């Protein structure tokens, strides 16, 4: 004959099976039965009834469970690591699959271009992203304040950490026609293999030393903005072939190439046009003289987007006039610009903004941007 304890245990277990097979009842409704069975198994018959009631009254209810805090973002890559949710958008990239990535001061983040929702996050040993580039194999090269990493974006896996650089503080990245990666640091330039990160060339005698920003022109030459002007480099020989007069002595922190081939350089004081054939500065955009220029972008002849510490404007490069001033940015402090899918994407100190690249006459001269991504703590 079964003891009272055994009979009670069997009865409770039967109830549990009934709940499971009938198919109703949430996990929360099964918990009291599970705990009650355990209580009966380990306690004496006289103790079971009193102890079980105390355990049941201490359970979290279904309503209480639904009120527990949950994560707002579903992060795919590196899901076990802290997400790169940060408002300081230091770099932007659209990969060959059309995925939109932003580099922040807390790592690398993929976002939905339409909703601005965080899709996945890649955390790094050093989370402050300073530069971002995709090579021909679809691998990312991520520059940070203390190193360069080669990353598989789909898995978030770090494939390589580059150690043979002029300095570990990476400022800029560019890829030449042969597919080699140029790494600009605060102590010069290094050209590395995209396969094994082997060093192929070093340029340590840059005027001003630091390679703040880099851009290839239509002839394949590399233009480098430094702390002491603008230089032109032959990537095949890794030799400086021109140092641009008039720009010398100025900090160059932004470069853009118009489809026509015009070179534009941004400094803390103005925007200068350089003729790539004569290697001379020939014009400037007067309305932004005295402004701190930090980002430039162009995808149409005669148009230049100018990002500043205190705003964003569109200039007509034929007459030097400002066509449009942009308002309602996440922050007036612009960090970088990217033109993609008929939009200009604006990385700022407080999030990512977007605005169309074409306007109706009735929209000018003041146009409003849309905030795409802004993380609220």
PyMOL commands that set and color helices and strands:
alter all, ss='L'
color gray80, all
select helices_A, chain A and resi 4-22+27-42+45-57+62-66+286-288+361-363
alter helices_A, ss='H'
color red, helices_A
select strands_A, chain A and resi 91-94+100-104+107-111+118-122+129-134+140-144+147-152+157-162+170-175+181-185+188-192+199-203+213-216+222-226+229-234+239-243+252-257+263-267+271-275+280-284+293-297+303-308+311-316+322-327+334-340+343-348+351-356+366-368+370-373
alter strands_A, ss='S'
color yellow, strands_A
deselect
rebuild
show_as cartoon
